[in-house]
Amino acid sequence: MKSGTAPLGVLLCAFAMQQGAVAQHRADSIGTRNHLLTTVTVEAQAMPAAAMGTAPVQTMDGIRMADLGLQSVADAAMRFAGTNVRDYGGIGGLKTVSVRNMGATHTAVSYDGIVVSNTQAGPVDIGMFAIENVGSVSLAVGQPDDMLQSARACASAAVLDIGRARPSIGRRQTKAGLNLRGGSFGYATAGLVLARCTADSSVISANAGYCRADGIYPFRLVNGQQTTTEHRTNSDVGTWHAEVDASHALGPRARMEATAFGYDSRRGLPGAVRLYNSQSDERMHERHLFVQTTCEHDAAPRWQMKYRAKYTFSGNRYEDFGAEYPDGRIEENYRQNELYASAAARWTAAPWLTAGAAQDMAVVSLWSDLAECPMPTRYASTTAARLRGSWARATADLMLVATLVTDRVEKGERPRDKRNLAPSVGLRLRPWDATALYVRALCKSTYRIPTFNDLYYYRMGNRTVRPEKAVEYNLGLAWHGALPAVGGRLTITADVYHNDVKDKIVAFPGTYIWRTVNYGRARIRGIDATVSAGIGLGRAARLDVDASGTVQEAVDVEPTSATHGCQLAYTPKRNGSVQGVLTVARWSVGYSLTAVGKRYYMAQNKPEYQIKGYTEQSVSIAHRRSWGRTSVRLQAEVRNMADRQYEVVKFYPMPGRAFNVNANINF
């Protein structure tokens, strides 16, 4: 229930009493004059997705991300329970996300409902999406509730969906926005947004932006009894992005959306910080372009269809300089092309029974100027079939995913085809009608295909590597309720999970070179908990608080392994976050705390391989003003306000205290 809004029952009673009074008055004055019933607005809050699904779902919208002063999608993802975000070097570093320690390749990253792929390396760099153009970030563990989801998303252990910001605009209107941000370590961004709505409610918008940072920040280097202050080098970054979006109604029962996205990044790779050798001369130039379209329509009263198509180009150039190379320099170039198509259907067979199916097809090719590259082309087919039934207070969701992958190579022997059937079942039960308490259970099988790097990378690739197979189990509770005394709401979730991963793909050191192999089994057990509360503090003030926490044990359970029983590398046993936003009239204050426990950067859990735990706190304050159609939002932020030095990845120190200011103008 929203702050300052009367309870729903009171409004309905008032509405009924008013109807009776008007009817009586009309009965006494027929033929003299007419009376119009005054408008009555009834407000109620929809049940949050976190409480309604058969699997855990967590969401953060663009307004909350702005109020907290988040700078990237990775900042939002790390505040979700069960996530592990790896940040390789701070400002210009690669940022990948793993859910419940299944590995980044088991997590699908989708942009506006279409999965972003990286067949060459596997993990997707979520840092390439500008936070100013993101309308929401959501994480679904297990199978998404959307019956029109693509087969790729259904096949993944988790889906991190990045929803683009959609302009709020009326017919025949044009809107524009300018966003400027600057701060410590040479950080500066500039972005421009234009949107136009035509008479037929079609909307076209475009945005472009530039971001740069020199990345030169201080850190402390400990050498025995001596501690010195050093500065991070080769951590500069410069990125351009541009995006054009169009949405058009194809009649009363269909709508089509299209997006063209381009990204160009030139950055230094800062490398690991080690004693007497902190120099890095590696450079990376990345280019990403994709064009995607989605069409959804009601084919018949009981049929809904959704079509997706996408073309993706990815290119990167790696350079390194040093006397160890014959010409003092080495360069490697890679280009990746993908064509992707998906069709999904939903049939409402009866009020209590819904069936769905999705078929995805993809063709991916890789080119490299390395003589050893076999120039692979991958043909992939993924099929998902679903059946959902609801009876009284119970819902059951059954799904079967079929995967077929064939690789073709120009050099050498091609690997075997990969085939797999992965079933899953989800259950949701509401024990009592009087309270919004839900019990949910999930069992899902997933299948991770080896990447091109796993199979073909120079000296490290192994064409006999088998896919990873995993099974995830989840049992949870979710409760949502109103807080009438304070005009607020409260949502609480708790989930216990158990994951088994076998044939885990790892790069294993050999006598002279590393080799990609299937190595052992892993068992992951844990508890995720979340609390979300909103409290009304009068007519013009509100406090929103969210907290999440994870307790996890992820160990090697291969009987013959030398690290049997050891916690997996980079897996903290405890981590969590708390964030809150206080809004008073035109002002808002945001506070965020992230805490990560100790972990190990090697498979052996020895004291010398331990990475210390850390906490990071950030605070922001923002003010909004408007004059007619023009609005201005000014914000100041302090990140890592305690100036704690910590590492997400060993030997990659993160920035200390940083100050940022932000100005957003819409007109």
Buried (B, 14 or more C-beta within 10 A) or exposed (E): BEBEBBEBEEBEEEEEEEEEEBEEEEEEEEEEEEEEEEEEEEEEBEEBBBBBBBBBBBBBBBBBBBBBBBBBBBBBBBBBBBBBBBBBBBBBBBBBBBBBBBBBBBBBBBBBBBBBBBBBBBBBBBBBBBBBBBBBBBBBBBBBBBBBBBBBBBBBBBBBBBBBBBBEBEEEBEBBBBBBBBBBBBBBBBBBBBBBBEEEBBBBBBBBBBBBBBBBBBBEBEEEEEEEEEEBBBBBBBBBBBBBBBBBEEEEEBBBBBBBBBBBBBBBBBBBBEEEEBEBBBBBBBBBBBBBBBBBBBEEEEEBBBBBBBBBBBBBBBBBBEEEEEEEEBEBBBBBBBEBBBBBBBBBEEEEEBBBBBBBBBEBBBBBEEEEBBEBBBBBBBBBBBBBBBEEEEBBBBBBBBBEBBBEBEEEEBBEEBEBEBEBBBBBBBEEEEEBBBBBBBBBBBBBBBBBBBBBBEEBBBBEBBBBBBBBBBBBBBBBBBBEEBBBBBBBBBBBBBBBBBBBBBBEEEEEEEBBBBBBBBBBBBBBBBBBBBBBBEEEBBBBBBBBBBBBBBBBBBEEBEBEEBBBBBBBBBBBBBBBBBBEEEEBBBBBBBBBBEBBEBBEBEEEBBBEBBBBBBBBBBEBEEEEEEBBBBBBBBBBBEEEBBBBBBBBBBBBBBBBEBEBBBE
